[in-house]
Amino acid sequence: MTSNSDRPSHLQAEAEPWQLGMFRKGLKKRQRLKCLKKVLGEIGPAERCLLLTCGDNNGAMNFFLRQIGGIWSFADLEDVCLAEMKVLLGEPVVQVQEDGLPYADGTFDRIVCIDVHEHVDEPSIVSAETSRILKPGGQLIVTTPNGDEAKLAVRLKNAVGMSKEAYGHRRIGLTGEEIRALMTRDNIETVQTLTFSRFFTELLELSINFAYVKILSKKSDVADDHEHPEIAPATSSQLQTVSKSYRIYSMIFPIYWLLSQLDALVFFTEGYCVMVEGRRSP
């Protein structure tokens, strides 16, 4: 049976929190959730889980991961969305520093780290901290943009002014090999590496991000109220400033979703997002 979060957004009811509505219209976010569900598998009701993010998260991913099971804690390196995330989730999301996660050694059975490493100066520090707070035998899942600068969509991004700086990144991402090396150094044994968001999805997402960063946010005077720029509305107030454009996008999203299925034609290529699963050695 297909879950609501996996269905095209034009099949979803509209009466829902704005964060969930945006999530359902996000091509890459939905692919990420699908991969995470596959890798996480069944989570026991007493298992302690942590989701660590860095700004590009309005709480929707937290909402859907919590539905899988387990006892979840949520942390983010930025504060821009924390208040509205708390409203959606009914519990606070902790703002943390990359060099000192406020949890005791061996606290969590599972840790999901989404798009953090590319935002920080020293990914090795984040890697060491997540390993420290993971129980022996615990599961660690790390996702980042693919750090291969030779990929076509990466070169297209640079050509149209959507370089890593436009995304608030210190680097474009990490390769699977680089993530696995960090894990090995921190006593995490790699289980598997997946990639998702192939060329057509990446190109469609680029068109959306370009429109927001280069056109809509400037016309609408969206405030840059934190360290990293936004490639999409991060708060309800930012979404409201581009409400007309968002309604148009919502209408044409089924077309975008259909076009993203062309990724199946390039199944043999490596995706533009990397997901690595590891287990902490006993």
DOPA-877897 format. One record per residue (C-alpha): x, y, z; residue in three letters. Coordinates in steps of 0.1 Angstrom, whole numbers, plus 5000, padded with zeros to 4 digits. Layout:
<semars>
XYZala...
</semars>
This chain:
<semars>
500050005000met501350354991thr501650595020ser500350945018asn503851095018ser504850894987asp501850994967arg501951284942pro500851604959ser497851664936his496251364953leu496651514988gln494151705008ala494852075011glu493852115047ala497152045063glu500052245079pro501952455053trp505152255060gln503651925049leu502052085018gly505452215008met507151885015phe504651704992arg505651944964lys509351884969gly510751634945leu514051564962lys512751574997lys510151304989arg512851084973gln515051135004arg512151025027leu511550715005lys515150615008cys515250675045leu512250455051lys513950185032lys517250205051val515650265085leu513249965082gly511149885113glu511950095144ile511149945178gly508950165201pro511650205227ala514450285203glu515850635208arg516450825175cys517951165166leu517351375135leu520151635130leu519551895103thr520952235093cys518452495084gly516952345052asp514252185072asn510852325083asn509852025104gly508051815077ala510851555076met510751525114asn506951475112phe507151195087phe510151015104leu508351015137arg505450825121gln507750535114ile508250465151gly510650505179gly511350795204ile512651085184trp514751385194ser515251675169phe518251905166ala519252175141asp522352385136leu520252695128glu517352875145asp515353015116val512652755116cys512652635152leu509552815164ala507352695136glu508852345138met507752335175lys504252425165val504052155139leu505651885160leu504251975194gly507751955210glu510852175208pro513752125183val517052195200val519552435184gln523052285186val526552365177gln528452145153glu531352095177asp529351985208gly526051805205leu524351825239pro523851445245tyr525751195265ala527950925250asp525950635236gly522550795239thr520850695206phe520050375188asp519750555155arg520950885141ile519851045108val522051335097cys520551525068ile522551775047asp524751895076val528351815065his528352045035glu527252345057his530052325083val533752415082asp534852075096glu532651775087pro535051555107ser533851725139ile530151645131val531151295122ser533051245155ala530151385175glu527451165159thr529650865165ser530150955201arg526450985210ile525550665190leu525250335210lys527550045201pro525749865172gly523650175166gly522650285131gln523950605115leu522550745083ile524251045066val522951225035thr524651505016thr524651644981pro527051444959asn530451614961gly531451514925asp532051854909glu532251704874ala528551604873lys526651784846leu523951944868ala526652074891val528352254862arg524952394851leu524352524886lys527652714885asn526952844850ala523653014861val525053154894gly523752884917met527052784931ser527652634965lys527452984981glu523953034968ala522952724988tyr524852835019gly527352555015his530952545025arg531452274998arg529052144972ile528751814991gly530651494999leu531151184978thr530150844991gly533850764995glu534451075016glu531450995039ile532650635043arg536150755052ala534750975079leu532750685093met535650445092thr537750695111arg535050725138asp534550355143asn531450325121ile531350025098glu529750105065thr526649895056val525550045022gln525650355000thr522650474980leu522250774957thr519050944946phe517951254927ser519351184892arg519751434864phe516051524856phe515051574892thr518151784898glu517451994868leu513852054879leu514852144914glu517452384900leu514752564881ser512652604912ile515652714934asn516852954907phe513453114904ala513253174942tyr516753294948val517353504917lys513753634910ile511053584937leu513053654969ser514453974954lys511054094942lys509354004975ser512054144998asp512453825017val514553895048ala517953725051asp517653695088asp520253425094his523753315083glu522753095054his520753205024pro517553015016glu516852834983ile513052804992ala510752965017pro511752855052ala508953005072thr505253075068ser505953455064ser508453385036gln505953155019leu503353425022gln505453675003thr505553444973val502053304977ser500953374941lys503953204926ser503552914950tyr499952864939arg501052854903ile503752604911tyr501252394930ser499052384899met501852264876ile503552034902phe501951724887pro503851804855ile507151844874tyr506551514892trp505951334859leu509051484844leu511051374874ser510151014865gln512551044836leu515250974861asp514350604854ala515950644820leu519350724836val519050464864phe522650354857phe524150694867thr525050804902glu522551034918gly523151394930tyr522451304966cys524351044986val523050845015met525450625035val524350385062glu526750265089gly526750075122arg528950175152arg531349895161ser530849735195pro
</semars>
